[in-house]
Amino acid sequence: MPRQLLIAALAAVLAIVALRALAARGRSRRARRVGRIAADGELAGADLLAAAGFAIVDRQARHVLPVDVDGERYDAGLRCDYLAERDGERWVAEVKTGRDAPSLANPATRRQLLEYQVAYGAVGVALVDATAGVVHEVRFDLAAPAAPHAPATPPPRWPLFALGVAVGLGLALPLALM
């Protein structure tokens, strides 16, 4: 009996190891497919940029953005898909593929583009939607003053007052009719 239990436990462990290996292999295939799509999109992005009048200056351009954190310097490493020029102006180009990533409604994309425009000292970011075959020119107005934060308006008080009056009348009316 103990030998059969040991064999069953060993078989269960081997099954778990085999299932994990299969799952990792599936994730690996998926990662390779996503990587191929991104690489193909980046190549198509170069052609789309050229068609939009951009001249590519550098590919996978690295930059270090120094950041002061509590008096300590932190170097944030960045790498954009392309540095480009058009009409003597510097642009950063970011190639996105898929349905959601190329949208400014995507907060991660919006923050990335803002970071690139600031860090690379560009006039804007050419957001290349490789899936749709479109180049969007994104310019953050960095000189615009921040909009004042509007204070929250307090909720109206009359409904609470009306409820109090109704409850008071509901309690007082039976006493008055006695």
C-alpha positions in Angstrom: 0.0 0.0 0.0 2.7 2.6 0.9 4.5 1.7 -2.4 1.3 2.3 -4.4 0.8 5.7 -2.6 4.4 6.7 -3.4 4.0 5.8 -7.1 0.7 7.7 -7.3 2.3 10.8 -5.7 5.3 10.6 -8.1 2.9 10.3 -11.0 1.0 13.3 -9.8 4.2 15.4 -9.5 5.3 14.3 -13.0 1.9 15.3 -14.4 2.2 18.7 -12.8 5.7 19.3 -14.1 4.6 18.2 -17.6 1.5 20.5 -17.5 3.7 23.5 -16.4 6.2 22.8 -19.2 3.4 22.7 -21.8 1.9 26.0 -20.4 5.3 27.7 -20.5 5.8 26.5 -24.1 2.4 28.0 -25.0 3.3 31.3 -23.4 6.7 31.2 -25.2 4.9 30.7 -28.6 2.6 33.6 -27.8 5.4 35.8 -26.8 7.3 35.0 -30.0 4.2 35.7 -32.1 3.6 39.1 -30.4 7.3 39.9 -30.9 7.1 39.1 -34.6 4.0 41.3 -34.9 5.8 44.2 -33.2 8.9 43.7 -35.3 6.9 43.6 -38.5 5.0 46.7 -37.3 8.2 48.6 -36.7 9.5 47.8 -40.2 6.2 49.0 -41.7 6.4 52.0 -39.4 9.6 53.2 -41.1 7.8 53.2 -44.5 4.8 55.0 -43.1 7.0 57.6 -41.6 8.8 58.2 -44.9 5.4 58.4 -46.7 4.4 61.1 -44.1 7.5 63.2 -44.9 9.7 62.2 -41.9 13.4 61.4 -42.3 14.6 58.8 -39.9 17.6 60.0 -38.0 18.1 57.0 -35.6 16.5 53.7 -34.8 16.0 52.4 -31.2 17.5 55.7 -30.0 18.6 55.5 -26.4 18.4 58.4 -24.0 19.0 58.9 -20.3 16.5 61.2 -18.5 18.0 62.3 -15.1 15.5 62.5 -12.3 16.0 63.9 -8.9 14.3 61.8 -6.2 14.7 63.1 -2.6 18.0 64.8 -3.5 19.3 61.6 -5.2 19.9 61.4 -8.9 18.1 58.6 -10.7 18.8 57.9 -14.4 15.7 56.7 -16.2 16.8 54.9 -19.4 14.6 55.3 -22.4 14.5 53.9 -25.9 12.2 55.1 -28.6 11.5 53.4 -31.9 12.7 56.2 -34.1 14.1 59.7 -33.9 13.0 61.6 -37.0 13.1 65.0 -38.6 10.7 66.9 -40.7 11.1 70.5 -41.9 14.1 70.9 -39.5 12.1 69.8 -36.4 12.9 66.9 -34.2 10.2 64.3 -33.7 10.1 61.1 -31.8 8.3 58.2 -33.5 6.6 55.4 -31.6 5.2 52.4 -33.5 2.2 50.6 -32.0 0.4 47.6 -33.2 -3.0 46.1 -32.2 -6.3 47.7 -31.5 -5.9 49.5 -28.1 -2.2 50.5 -27.9 -2.2 53.2 -30.7 -5.0 55.1 -28.9 -4.4 58.2 -26.8 -7.4 56.9 -24.7 -4.9 54.3 -23.5 -3.2 56.0 -20.4 0.0 54.0 -20.8 0.4 55.1 -24.4 -0.4 58.7 -23.5 2.1 58.8 -20.7 4.8 57.2 -22.8 4.4 59.7 -25.6 4.5 62.7 -23.2 7.6 61.3 -21.6 9.3 60.9 -25.0 8.4 64.4 -26.2 9.8 65.9 -23.0 12.9 63.6 -22.7 14.0 63.8 -26.3 13.2 67.6 -26.6 11.0 66.9 -29.6 8.3 69.2 -31.0 5.9 66.2 -31.0 5.6 62.4 -31.3 4.6 60.6 -34.5 2.4 57.9 -33.2 2.5 55.2 -35.9 -0.5 52.9 -35.9 1.1 50.1 -37.9 -2.1 48.0 -37.8 -4.2 50.7 -39.5 -1.3 52.1 -41.6 -1.7 55.7 -40.2 0.7 58.2 -38.6 -0.8 60.5 -36.0 1.0 63.7 -35.1 0.8 64.2 -31.3 2.0 67.4 -29.8 1.6 68.0 -26.0 1.2 71.8 -25.2 3.9 71.9 -22.5 3.6 75.7 -22.2 -0.1 75.7 -21.4 -0.9 76.6 -17.8 -2.5 73.8 -15.8 -6.3 74.1 -15.7 -7.5 75.1 -12.2 -9.1 72.3 -10.3 -12.7 73.0 -9.9 -13.9 72.3 -6.3 -16.5 69.7 -6.0 -20.0 71.2 -5.6 -21.7 70.1 -2.5 -24.9 68.1 -3.0 -28.2 70.1 -2.7 -29.6 70.2 0.8 -33.3 70.6 0.0 -34.0 66.8 -0.5 -32.8 66.1 3.0 -34.9 69.1 4.4 -38.0 67.8 2.5 -37.5 64.3 3.9 -37.2 65.8 7.4 -40.4 67.8 6.9 -42.3 64.7 5.6 -41.1 62.5 8.5 -42.1 65.2 11.0 -45.5 65.7 9.5 -46.0 61.9 9.4 -45.3 61.7 13.1 -47.2 64.8 14.1 -50.3 64.3 12.0 -51.6 61.1 13.9 -51.0 62.9 17.2 -53.0 65.9 16.0 -55.9 63.7 14.9 -56.3 62.1 18.3 
